[in-house]
Amino acid sequence: MTEFTTLDIAENGVARLTMNRPDVHNAFNDAMIAELLQKLAQVDQHPRARVLVLQANGKSFSAGADLNWMRSMAEKDRAENVADASQLSLLMQRLDELSKPTFCLVQGAAFGGAVGLAACCDIALATPRASFCLSEVKIGLIPAVISPYVIRAMGVRQARRYMLTAERFDAETARACGLIHTVADDLEEALAPLLDAILANGPAALQACKTLIAQVGLQPITATVRQTTIEHIADIRVSAEGQEGLAAFLEKRSANWSRG
C-alpha cells in the first residue's frame, strides 16, 4: 500500500514526520489524514521520541485539500461531511496537543488546511519564498476546523483580513502576524540550534510546560488560574526530573537527560 507520509525517529530523539505526495503538492485526503493521525500517535507514545519535526517533500509544504477528496465530499450528505470533517479536526487537535514539542518547516505553498498544521505546531519556520493562503471562501467554503488554531496564532484582527479576502501572503507577513516564528533560506540550519535548545531541556518539564500553556494561555488571570500554576510548579519541583534538574543546577553539572 502506498504511504503518503513517512516517519523516522533518530537516536537523539528527533522524530521527522514527512508528508510525501510531492506530485500533488502534498495535498491531503482522508487516507493521508489517517496516516498522519496514526504516526502522531506513534510519536506521542514512543519512549525515544523527544521532539517532532513536521515537514514535506517537494516544492510545496501542502496545497491543502486534494481535489478528488473535495469532489467526493461534495457528493456526500451532511452526516457524511460531519464524519469527514471530524477527522481533519482530530488531526489538528492531536498535533496541537502532542505531548512532545513540535516544529513545522514550510517551503513553497501552504494553503487552506496546511495553514492550520503550521498554526498547531509550537514553533514554525518558513523559507522566504513560502506563501500562505486561507483560500476557502474563494470556492464558497470556510476555514472552519482550522479556525481556532489559526485565529489563536494570528490574532483575530489579522485572521479577519486573510480569511475574508483569501489573498496570498508571504513568509514575512506570516511572521509579522505570528503564524511563523522564523524566516530563513536554510530551514535545517535555522532549525538546528532550536532542536539543540529543546533537547537540552527536561523531557517531563517540556511536557508539563505544554500542558501549562494550554491551560492558562488564553484564560483571564483568575484565582483558579493562579492556583493551577501553583499546583504545576509544586508538582514539578518534587518530581524525579525536577529534583535532578535542581541538583544539577546547584552542583554546576549537566542534568542526566542532557548527557545522552
C-alpha positions as CSV (number, residue, x, y, z in Angstrom):
1,M,0.0,0.0,0.0
2,T,1.3,3.4,-0.9
3,E,2.2,5.6,2.1
4,F,1.6,9.3,1.8
5,T,3.8,10.0,4.9
6,T,7.0,8.7,6.4
7,L,8.2,8.7,10.0
8,D,11.8,8.5,11.2
9,I,12.8,8.7,14.8
10,A,16.5,9.3,15.2
11,E,18.7,8.1,18.1
12,N,18.8,11.7,19.5
13,G,15.0,11.7,19.9
14,V,14.2,13.9,16.9
15,A,11.1,12.4,15.1
16,R,10.7,13.5,11.5
17,L,7.1,13.2,10.1
18,T,7.2,13.9,6.3
19,M,4.3,14.5,4.0
20,N,5.2,12.7,0.8
21,R,2.8,13.4,-2.1
22,P,5.1,15.8,-4.0
23,D,3.3,15.1,-7.3
24,V,0.1,16.8,-5.9
25,H,2.0,19.4,-3.8
26,N,1.3,17.3,-0.6
27,A,-2.4,17.9,-0.8
28,F,-4.2,15.8,1.8
29,N,-7.1,13.4,1.6
30,D,-8.8,11.1,4.0
31,A,-6.0,8.5,3.6
32,M,-3.2,11.0,4.3
33,I,-5.1,12.4,7.3
34,A,-5.5,8.8,8.7
35,E,-1.7,8.2,8.2
36,L,-0.8,11.5,10.0
37,L,-3.1,10.6,12.9
38,Q,-1.5,7.1,13.2
39,K,2.0,8.5,13.1
40,L,1.4,11.3,15.5
41,A,0.1,8.6,18.0
42,Q,3.4,6.7,17.4
43,V,5.5,9.8,18.2
44,D,3.4,10.6,21.3
45,Q,3.9,7.1,22.7
46,H,7.5,6.3,21.6
47,P,9.9,6.3,24.5
48,R,12.8,7.7,22.5
49,A,10.9,10.5,20.7
50,R,11.5,13.8,22.3
51,V,10.6,16.3,19.6
52,L,8.6,16.3,16.4
53,V,9.5,18.0,13.1
54,L,6.6,18.1,10.6
55,Q,7.9,18.7,7.1
56,A,7.2,17.9,3.4
57,N,8.9,16.6,0.4
58,G,8.9,18.5,-2.9
59,K,8.3,22.1,-3.9
60,S,5.3,22.8,-1.6
61,F,4.6,22.2,2.1
62,S,1.0,21.4,1.2
63,A,-1.6,22.7,-1.2
64,G,-4.4,21.9,1.3
65,A,-7.3,19.6,0.4
66,D,-6.8,17.2,-2.5
67,L,-9.2,18.0,-5.4
68,N,-10.5,14.4,-5.7
69,W,-11.2,14.4,-2.0
70,M,-13.0,17.7,-2.3
71,R,-15.1,16.3,-5.2
72,S,-16.0,13.3,-3.1
73,M,-17.1,15.5,-0.2
74,A,-19.4,17.5,-2.5
75,E,-21.2,14.2,-3.3
76,K,-21.7,13.2,0.4
77,D,-24.7,14.2,2.6
78,R,-24.4,16.3,5.7
79,A,-23.8,13.4,8.1
80,E,-21.0,12.1,6.0
81,N,-19.5,15.5,5.8
82,V,-19.6,15.8,9.6
83,A,-17.8,12.5,9.9
84,D,-15.2,13.5,7.3
85,A,-14.6,16.9,8.8
86,S,-14.2,15.3,12.3
87,Q,-11.1,13.5,11.1
88,L,-9.4,16.7,10.0
89,S,-10.5,18.4,13.2
90,L,-9.0,15.4,15.2
91,L,-5.7,15.8,13.2
92,M,-5.5,19.4,14.2
93,Q,-6.3,18.6,17.8
94,R,-3.8,15.8,18.1
95,L,-1.0,17.9,16.6
96,D,-1.8,20.8,18.8
97,E,-1.9,18.7,21.9
98,L,1.0,16.4,21.2
99,S,3.0,15.9,24.4
100,K,6.3,16.5,22.7
101,P,7.5,19.9,21.4
102,T,6.6,20.3,17.7
103,F,8.3,22.2,14.8
104,C,6.9,22.9,11.3
105,L,9.1,23.5,8.3
106,V,7.3,25.3,5.5
107,Q,8.6,25.6,1.9
108,G,6.6,26.7,-1.1
109,A,2.8,26.8,-0.8
110,A,0.9,26.3,2.5
111,F,-2.8,26.7,1.6
112,G,-6.0,26.0,3.4
113,G,-5.6,23.3,6.0
114,A,-1.9,23.4,5.7
115,V,-2.0,26.8,7.4
116,G,-3.8,25.0,10.2
117,L,-1.0,22.5,10.5
118,A,1.6,25.3,10.9
119,A,-0.6,27.1,13.5
120,C,-0.9,23.9,15.5
121,C,2.9,23.4,15.9
122,D,4.8,25.0,18.8
123,I,7.4,26.6,16.5
124,A,7.1,27.2,12.8
125,L,9.8,28.1,10.3
126,A,9.5,29.1,6.6
127,T,11.6,29.9,3.6
128,P,11.5,33.5,2.2
129,R,9.7,32.1,-0.9
130,A,7.0,30.3,1.1
131,S,3.4,31.6,0.6
132,F,0.3,31.2,2.6
133,C,-3.4,31.4,1.8
134,L,-6.6,30.8,3.6
135,S,-8.3,30.1,0.3
136,E,-11.6,28.5,1.3
137,V,-14.0,31.4,0.7
138,K,-12.8,31.5,-2.9
139,I,-14.7,28.3,-3.6
140,G,-17.7,29.1,-1.3
141,L,-16.3,27.3,1.8
142,I,-14.9,28.5,5.1
143,P,-11.7,27.5,7.0
144,A,-13.9,26.1,9.8
145,V,-12.0,23.3,11.6
146,I,-8.6,25.1,11.4
147,S,-10.0,28.5,12.5
148,P,-9.5,28.1,16.3
149,Y,-5.8,27.4,15.8
150,V,-5.2,30.0,13.0
151,I,-7.0,32.7,14.9
152,R,-5.0,31.9,18.1
153,A,-1.8,32.1,16.1
154,M,-2.5,35.2,14.0
155,G,-4.9,37.1,16.2
156,V,-8.5,38.0,15.4
157,R,-7.6,41.2,13.5
158,Q,-5.2,39.6,11.0
159,A,-7.4,36.4,10.7
160,R,-10.4,38.6,9.7
161,R,-8.4,40.0,6.8
162,Y,-6.9,36.9,5.4
163,M,-9.8,34.6,6.0
164,L,-12.2,37.1,4.3
165,T,-10.0,38.1,1.4
166,A,-8.4,34.7,0.7
167,E,-5.4,36.6,-0.5
168,R,-1.9,35.1,-0.6
169,F,0.6,36.4,1.9
170,D,4.3,35.9,2.1
171,A,6.6,34.5,4.7
172,E,7.5,37.9,6.2
173,T,3.8,38.7,6.5
174,A,3.2,35.4,8.2
175,R,6.0,36.1,10.6
176,A,4.6,39.6,11.4
177,C,1.2,38.1,12.0
178,G,2.6,35.5,14.4
179,L,1.9,32.4,12.3
180,I,5.6,31.9,11.6
181,H,8.4,32.4,14.1
182,T,11.5,32.4,11.8
183,V,12.1,33.0,8.1
184,A,15.3,31.5,6.8
185,D,16.9,30.5,3.5
186,D,18.2,27.2,5.0
187,L,15.5,25.7,7.2
188,E,17.7,22.9,8.6
189,E,20.4,25.5,9.6
190,A,17.8,27.6,11.3
191,L,16.2,24.5,13.0
192,A,19.5,23.1,14.4
193,P,20.0,25.5,17.3
194,L,16.3,25.3,18.2
195,L,16.5,21.5,18.3
196,D,19.6,21.7,20.5
197,A,17.8,24.0,22.9
198,I,14.8,21.7,23.2
199,L,16.9,18.6,23.6
200,A,18.9,20.3,26.4
201,N,15.7,20.7,28.4
202,G,14.0,18.2,30.8
203,P,11.6,15.9,28.8
204,A,9.0,15.8,31.5
205,A,9.3,19.6,32.1
206,L,8.7,20.2,28.4
207,Q,5.5,18.1,28.5
208,A,4.3,19.8,31.7
209,C,5.1,23.2,30.2
210,K,3.0,22.4,27.1
211,T,0.1,21.4,29.4
212,L,0.5,24.6,31.4
213,I,0.5,26.8,28.3
214,A,-2.7,25.1,27.0
215,Q,-4.4,25.6,30.3
216,V,-3.6,29.2,31.1
217,G,-2.6,30.7,27.7
218,L,-5.9,32.3,26.8
219,Q,-7.6,32.4,30.2
220,P,-8.2,35.5,32.3
221,I,-5.8,35.6,35.3
222,T,-8.3,34.4,38.0
223,A,-7.7,32.7,41.4
224,T,-8.4,29.4,39.7
225,V,-5.7,30.0,37.1
226,R,-3.2,31.2,39.7
227,Q,-3.9,28.0,41.8
228,T,-3.3,25.9,38.7
229,T,0.1,27.5,38.2
230,I,0.9,26.9,41.9
231,E,0.0,23.2,41.7
232,H,2.0,22.8,38.5
233,I,5.3,24.2,40.0
234,A,4.9,22.3,43.2
235,D,4.3,19.0,41.3
236,I,7.4,19.5,39.0
237,R,9.6,20.6,41.9
238,V,9.1,17.3,43.8
239,S,9.2,15.1,40.6
240,A,12.3,13.0,39.9
241,E,13.2,15.2,36.9
242,G,12.7,18.4,38.9
243,Q,14.9,17.1,41.7
244,E,17.6,16.1,39.2
245,G,17.4,19.5,37.4
246,L,17.7,21.5,40.6
247,A,20.5,19.3,41.8
248,A,22.4,19.7,38.5
249,F,22.0,23.4,38.6
250,L,23.2,23.8,42.2
251,E,26.1,21.4,41.6
252,K,27.0,23.1,38.3
253,R,26.8,19.9,36.2
254,S,24.8,18.7,33.3
255,A,21.5,17.1,34.1
256,N,21.1,13.4,33.3
257,W,18.8,13.9,30.3
258,S,21.5,16.0,28.5
259,R,24.3,13.5,29.0
260,G,22.8,11.0,26.5
